[in-house]
Amino acid sequence: MTNIGFIGLGNMGGPMAANLVKAGHNVIGFDLSEAALTAFKNIGGTKASSAIEAVENADIVVTMLPAAKHVEAVYCGENGLIQASKKGTLFLDSSTIDVETSRKVAKVAAKAGRLMMDTPVSGGVAAATAGTLTFMCGGSDDAFKKGKEVLDVVGGNIIHAGASGAGQAAKICNNMMLGIQMISVCEAFAMADALGLDRQKLFEISSAASGQCWSLTTYCPVPGPIPTTPANNDYEPGFAAAMMLKDLRLAADAAKAVGVNNVIGQKAKELYEAMNDAGMDGKDFSGYFEFMTKKQN
Ligand code: NAD
C-alpha cells in the first residue's frame, strides 16, 4: 500500500483515483470542485481540505489538471505542492501540457530534492475507468521504476519515452495524428453520403483496408457502426472539441519552436478553432462530422 496524493479529480482524474483506491492504496484527494470531491469520497477515497493536505504525507502524488497554467501554479506557486511535500516524494503529472512548462516544473522539483515525471495519457474516460490508459512517461530511470508500480494499476501500457518532457512530446505528436485522422474520417463519411455509398459499407471496407485507424474503428464519428461512440449520443464527450483544440495548439506551438512545417496539423487546428467558435467546444471532437456537414448544408 502506497500513500498517494491525487490532485484534480475531474473526468479523467476521478476514475484514475478510483482505480488506485480499489487496488488498496491509501489515496487522499483534492479538487476545487466540491462535486468531484464528494464523488471521490463516495468511492472510498479520503477527502483533503487543501492540495497541501493531500500531499504532505504522500510518497507519490498524481496530478490531473486542465492546462499548463494550473500545473505551474499548483506545483510552484505560493503554498505549492513541491514545498508542501516530503523530500523524495515522486510527482506524476498526467495533465497534457507543453514540454517547456513540464521541464521547468520538473527542474524546480529536482532542485528541492523531489522526483518528477511527466505522465500524460491516451485513451479517454472509458480507458481511465477500465484502467487501460496508455501512459507516456518522461523522467529518470528511478522515477520510472517507482512510478510504474502505481501506474500499472491505472494503465494498460506504461511506456518510458525518455527524459523529462519526453512524455509530453509523445502526447502532443500522438494527438496531432488523432486530430488529423478524425477530420479525415469525417470527410470520408461526408464523401460517402454524397456519393451514395452506405456508411456501414464504408466502415466495413475501410476497417479492413488501408484507411483503417483508431478514429474509424474505435471512435467512429457517425452514428451506427459502433453503438457506444459519442456519435450515438448527440456527441456528448468523451473528449471535448475544446480539449482537442488545446492539444492542436500545443502541437502548433511546439512545431513553431522547433521549426517543423506541420502543414496538416496547422490546418486541423484551424478547423477545430472554427468548430469551437461555432459553439461546439463542449461537444465531443468527433462532432466535427456534424459541424462540417451542417456547415455545408
Ligand atoms: P476536467 O476539467 O474534467 O478535470 C480537471 C479537474 O481539475 C477539475 O475537476 C478541476 O476542478 C480541477 N482543478 C483545476 N484547478 C485545480 C486546482 N488548482 N486544484 C485542484 N483541482 C483543480 O479535465 P479532464 O478531462 O479530467 O482532463 C484533465 C487533463 O487530462 C487535461 O490536461 C486533458 O488535456 C487531459 N486528457 C483528457 C482526456 C479526456 O478524454 N478527457 C484524455 C487524455 C488526456
Residues whose N, C-alpha, C, O or C-beta is under 5 A from the ligand:
A	BS01	NAD	G8 L9 G10 N11 M12 G13 F30 D31 L32 S33 A36 M64 L65 P66 A67 H70 V74 S94 S95 T96 V121 S122 G124 V125 G238 F239 M243
